[in-house]
Structure formats: C-alpha cells, structure tokens
Amino acid sequence: MYTAASAQGQFWQMHEMLLNHWQKLGDDYLAEYADKLGLNVTQFEREIARKVYIDCIHQDIASGPT
C-alpha cells in the first residue's frame, strides 16, 4: 500500500495515516485512507490487487538487515 501511494506522490502521507490508524488496517480501511489523501482510489486498489509492486517489495525485504 505504501508503494501504491508512493506512485501517486503520497508515500509519507500514507505512512503517517497508517501509523495514526494502526488499529484499523483491514482492506476496507485502505481505500478510505487513500480517498482521504486524495489518491485515485481505483488506481490504488487495482495496483494492490494486481501486486504491481511485489518485485520492488521483495527487493526491499531482501536488502534489509538479517
């Protein structure tokens, strides 16, 4: 979800939104948060569903500390 938000220029805003709403991180809430940030919700949901950024995410995980 961070990467999908980042593609629309809202990485840190989504980061802060998720931290502020850590108790509500289900899929239903993600679209609500994306909408509150003014993201294109259709694009946001489509990119998450299609796992558009999965390779990037796996690279980030692999490059992290072990």
C-alpha positions in Angstrom: 0.0 0.0 0.0 2.9 2.3 0.7 4.3 1.7 -2.8 0.8 2.2 -4.4 0.5 5.5 -2.5 4.1 6.4 -3.4 3.2 6.0 -7.1 0.8 8.9 -6.6 3.2 11.0 -4.6 1.8 10.2 -1.1 4.2 7.7 0.5 4.8 9.6 3.7 1.3 10.8 4.0 0.1 7.1 3.8 2.8 6.1 6.2 1.5 8.7 8.7 -2.1 7.7 8.1 -1.4 4.0 8.8 0.6 4.8 11.9 -2.2 7.0 13.2 -4.8 4.3 12.4 -2.8 1.2 13.3 -5.8 -0.5 14.9 -7.7 -0.4 11.6 -5.6 -1.7 8.8 -8.0 -4.0 7.0 -8.6 -3.7 3.3 -11.8 -1.9 3.8 -10.0 0.9 5.5 -7.1 1.2 3.0 -9.4 2.6 0.3 -10.9 5.0 2.8 -7.4 6.3 3.8 -6.4 6.5 0.1 -9.5 8.6 -0.5 -8.8 10.9 2.4 -5.4 11.5 1.0 -6.9 12.4 -2.4 -5.4 9.4 -4.2 -7.0 7.9 -7.3 -8.7 5.1 -5.3 -9.5 2.9 -8.3 -5.8 3.0 -9.4 -4.7 2.4 -5.8 -6.9 -0.6 -5.3 -6.1 -2.0 -8.8 -2.3 -1.8 -8.2 -2.6 -3.5 -4.8 -4.9 -6.3 -6.2 -2.6 -6.9 -9.2 0.5 -6.9 -7.0 2.1 -4.3 -9.3 4.9 -3.6 -6.9 5.5 -7.1 -5.5 9.0 -7.3 -7.0 10.0 -4.0 -5.6 8.8 -5.0 -2.2 10.7 -8.3 -2.3 13.9 -6.4 -3.2 13.4 -4.1 -0.3 12.9 -7.0 2.1 16.0 -8.8 0.7 18.2 -5.7 1.0 17.2 -5.2 4.7 19.1 -6.4 7.7 19.0 -10.1 8.5 
